[in-house]
Amino acid sequence: MSEVSDEKLVGIVLVSHSAAVAASVAELAQGLSGAGASVPVAPAGGTGSGELGTSAELIAAAAASVDRGAGVAVLTDLGSAVLTVKALLAEGDELPGNTRLVDAPFLEGAVAAVVTASTGADLAAVAAAASEAYGYRKV
């Protein structure tokens, strides 16, 4: 079995209105990814001053920090987080070239994205796995 290179993995950015929520979801997703390759995951929560909200600057910095050339999947919690990422994508030069906003539930999607990325899957497969998390049934 060949080992997946950390340098070829899709990066994951988790955008929440809360820095603590983004960091906690990142920690949980990485912890549940098992013994696979270490996926670059960056939380981008809250504002630059530590308040609740979203920050284009924090999102752009997080995306740059996880970009390994295989693409960046961005998952958001709600509202202005989605709008901020869409605005950054529309600007075209703030995020790495192969960045995708993924329509997925925040927690379950993050876990699915990180687990899938740890296998060396490409950006399309990572995004699909995260999106499929909408169908996870608990009962």
C-alpha positions as CSV (number, residue, x, y, z in Angstrom):
1,M,0.0,0.0,0.0
2,S,1.5,3.3,-1.0
3,E,1.6,6.2,1.5
4,V,-0.2,9.4,0.6
5,S,2.0,12.4,0.5
6,D,0.9,15.3,2.8
7,E,1.9,17.7,0.0
8,K,-0.7,16.3,-2.4
9,L,-3.7,16.6,-0.2
10,V,-6.8,18.8,-0.6
11,G,-6.8,21.5,2.1
12,I,-9.9,22.2,4.2
13,V,-11.0,25.6,5.5
14,L,-13.8,25.7,8.1
15,V,-15.5,29.1,8.3
16,S,-17.7,29.8,11.3
17,H,-19.0,32.9,13.0
18,S,-17.2,31.7,16.1
19,A,-13.4,31.1,16.3
20,A,-14.0,28.5,19.0
21,V,-16.5,26.6,16.9
22,A,-14.3,26.6,13.9
23,A,-11.3,25.4,15.9
24,S,-13.3,22.7,17.7
25,V,-14.8,21.3,14.5
26,A,-11.3,21.3,12.9
27,E,-9.9,19.4,15.9
28,L,-12.8,16.9,15.9
29,A,-12.6,16.2,12.1
30,Q,-8.8,15.7,12.3
31,G,-9.2,13.5,15.3
32,L,-11.8,11.3,13.6
33,S,-9.8,11.0,10.4
34,G,-7.8,8.1,11.8
35,A,-4.4,7.0,10.8
36,G,-4.5,8.5,7.3
37,A,-2.3,11.3,6.0
38,S,-2.4,14.5,8.0
39,V,-4.8,16.8,6.1
40,P,-4.1,20.5,6.2
41,V,-7.1,22.0,8.0
42,A,-7.5,25.6,9.1
43,P,-10.3,27.2,11.1
44,A,-11.3,30.7,10.1
45,G,-13.8,31.8,12.7
46,G,-15.0,35.1,14.0
47,T,-13.5,38.5,13.2
48,G,-10.0,39.8,13.4
49,S,-10.8,41.3,16.7
50,G,-12.1,38.1,18.2
51,E,-15.8,38.9,18.0
52,L,-18.6,36.8,16.4
53,G,-18.8,37.3,12.7
54,T,-16.7,36.5,9.6
55,S,-13.5,38.0,8.2
56,A,-12.5,37.9,4.6
57,E,-8.9,38.3,5.7
58,L,-9.0,35.3,8.1
59,I,-10.6,33.2,5.4
60,A,-8.0,34.1,2.8
61,A,-5.2,33.5,5.2
62,A,-6.6,30.1,6.2
63,A,-7.0,29.1,2.5
64,A,-3.4,30.1,1.7
65,S,-2.1,28.2,4.7
66,V,-3.7,24.9,3.6
67,D,-3.1,25.1,-0.1
68,R,-0.8,22.3,-1.3
69,G,-1.8,22.6,-5.0
70,A,-4.5,19.9,-4.9
71,G,-7.3,22.4,-4.2
72,V,-9.0,23.9,-1.1
73,A,-12.5,22.9,0.1
74,V,-14.2,25.6,2.1
75,L,-17.1,24.7,4.4
76,T,-19.1,27.3,6.2
77,D,-21.7,27.5,8.9
78,L,-24.3,29.9,7.7
79,G,-25.3,33.4,6.5
80,S,-22.5,35.9,6.1
81,A,-19.9,33.1,6.2
82,V,-21.3,31.8,2.9
83,L,-21.6,35.3,1.5
84,T,-18.1,36.2,2.4
85,V,-16.6,33.2,0.8
86,K,-18.7,33.8,-2.4
87,A,-17.5,37.3,-2.5
88,L,-13.9,36.2,-2.2
89,L,-14.4,33.6,-5.0
90,A,-15.9,36.3,-7.2
91,E,-13.0,38.6,-6.7
92,G,-10.8,35.9,-8.1
93,D,-7.5,36.7,-6.6
94,E,-8.0,36.4,-2.8
95,L,-8.2,32.6,-2.6
96,P,-6.0,29.9,-4.2
97,G,-7.0,29.2,-7.8
98,N,-8.6,25.8,-7.1
99,T,-10.8,26.7,-4.2
100,R,-14.4,25.5,-3.9
101,L,-17.2,26.5,-1.6
102,V,-18.8,23.2,-0.6
103,D,-22.5,22.9,0.1
104,A,-22.4,20.6,3.2
105,P,-23.5,20.5,6.8
106,F,-20.7,22.1,8.8
107,L,-19.8,19.4,11.3
108,E,-20.7,16.2,9.5
109,G,-19.4,17.7,6.2
110,A,-16.1,18.7,7.8
111,V,-15.5,15.2,9.1
112,A,-16.4,13.6,5.7
113,A,-14.2,16.1,3.9
114,V,-11.2,15.5,6.2
115,V,-11.5,11.7,6.2
116,T,-11.9,11.6,2.4
117,A,-9.0,14.0,1.8
118,S,-6.8,11.9,4.1
119,T,-7.1,9.1,1.5
120,G,-5.5,11.3,-1.2
121,A,-8.8,11.9,-3.0
122,D,-9.1,14.9,-5.3
123,L,-11.1,18.0,-4.7
124,A,-14.3,16.8,-6.5
125,A,-14.3,13.6,-4.3
126,V,-13.7,15.6,-1.1
127,A,-16.6,18.0,-2.0
128,A,-18.9,15.1,-2.9
129,A,-18.2,13.3,0.4
130,A,-18.9,16.5,2.4
131,S,-22.1,17.2,0.4
132,E,-23.3,13.6,0.9
133,A,-23.2,14.2,4.7
134,Y,-26.6,15.9,4.2
135,G,-28.0,12.4,3.9
136,Y,-26.6,11.0,7.1
137,R,-29.4,9.6,9.2
138,K,-29.2,9.4,13.0
139,V,-32.4,7.4,13.5
